[in-house]
Amino acid sequence: MSIATLHGHPAPSSHRRAGGASPPAPPARDRVRALRPAPTEPGACPSAPPHGSDAVLPPVVSAGLTVPTVGGAFVDYANLDHAASTPALVVVRQAVDAALQTYSSVHRGKGYASQVTSRWYEQAREEVGRFVGARAEDEVVFTRNTTDSLNLLARSLPRDTTVYVFESEHHAALLPWNARRTVRLPVPGSARDAVLLLRSALASSRGRNRLVVLSGASNVTGELWPVAELAAVARDGGARVVLDAAQLAPHRRVDLDALGVDYVALSGHKLYAPFGAGALVGRSDWLDAAAPYLAGGGATRAVTERATHWQTGPARHEAGSPNVIGAVALAAACAALAAHREAVEAHEQALEASLSAGLAAIDGVETYSIFGPGHERLPVAVFTVEGVDPSLLSAVLSAEHGIGVRDGRFCAHLLVDALLDDPYAAEPGAAVRVSLGLGTTPEHVVRLLAAVASVASSGPEWEYELGGNGWEPVADPRDLAAARPW
Ligand SMILES: Cc1ncc(COP(=O)(O)O)c(C=O)c1O
């Protein structure tokens, strides 16, 4: 196996790594206890951090899910697609259950449950802010996801803002900006290269308002970007920084202040809280000066026949009834991840080490890297197997082994083109990505490696045909029409 760097040269093998008058009133939380369902497990309070020690991993609700294979067996589902979406944490489901019990109108409702719900919504905002190290003057706007957060920021930029973005970004971070005022930087070949590219781009252009878009970790390779270093370069160049933390936040601590960034965007569904909420956290001045992202109720202070007076603060951009349940879910996930940070990192580092070493040992497997061998990465790998279409490989992993991965171009076409770099290819290149997390066990990785090795050496065991959705098992015996959950 070899590692292809950006320029397609296999790395030397020595560097291989895939790399109340009476008694005092009880605290507010206790006073609403009567409204909550009896918790089935510890940690059911929507606004309370989960119980448990840092040494213990927070469990996911999908643990123990079995899926059919074409061979007729049922196997423990190996979800190796965390970079796309993560399973919910058990504490997230508990928080959602508890919040549903009192769920009612938010903000303007005078009923007791409405007031509790409104309070939880605002507490969720504080929890998310804490999770990313928000400063006192930062605001937390609830959105739908990272794409929504970055589009909100794009619409809030002062008109003359120049945006600097690497072509390696996920399309959600590459595309929302005014194309005429965007400077695209090429995919860097190393971390040092990234710093030089940004410094030179900032030095060779002028502008009163500038914004540098960075991602914390690549959604394709899982490699960590040198965010603090790049943010310092941006600051020297008079630019603000927005951090796309969609991939980083589920795995590593993100701290706005420590990293020196101005905004951070993230998605709940990638953070073990798949209930439709995300967030944009950061400086309020541009957001308060911008037109509301959505016009409607909740975003206004007063409406007269002649004028509309808009709110400032998060409400300005959160018109319409808010996704309280999503916000509670996101907050519960943030609290759990913060409380179990060391255990999460230790678990994932061990998984990453066996994944990268295992892939490196398989003949015919090529893994890809932006920054070069040995660069720090999340438990993610992107690879191809010589002579095997990535779509076929992912179909085989699912059908024969009960393993879920992703193949394709990962909404980062320019990066995938740069990584695969095959000028003679008839079609745009594609690869397979495996991405691990709290739903992954060591056995899942062992099974993946054995399956990839088997396909690499002997091909699939079942017969497959190419259809509209890529490769599919011929006469697939699995019952894919599972009963509806509603
Ligand atoms: C790095 C990165 N940024 C942004 C996004 C977009 O996230 P969402 O689809 O939750 O808006 C993704 C999704 O994969 C991503 O990986």
The ligand as a Gaussian input file, in Angstrom:
#p B3LYP/6-31G(d) Opt

LIG

0 1
 C      -16.318000      20.170000       6.683000
 C      -17.783000      20.260000       6.405000
 N      -18.351000      21.462000       6.339000
 C      -19.655000      21.624000       6.114000
 C      -20.466000      20.525000       5.923000
 C      -21.917000      20.720000       5.699000
 O      -22.598000      20.232000       6.817000
 P      -24.200000      20.179000       6.830000
 O      -24.580000      19.244000       5.734000
 O      -24.526000      19.651000       8.189000
 O      -24.688000      21.572000       6.595000
 C      -19.926000      19.241000       5.973000
 C      -20.774000      18.048000       5.736000
 O      -20.293000      16.986000       5.483000
 C      -18.541000      19.107000       6.234000
 O      -17.974000      17.918000       6.307000

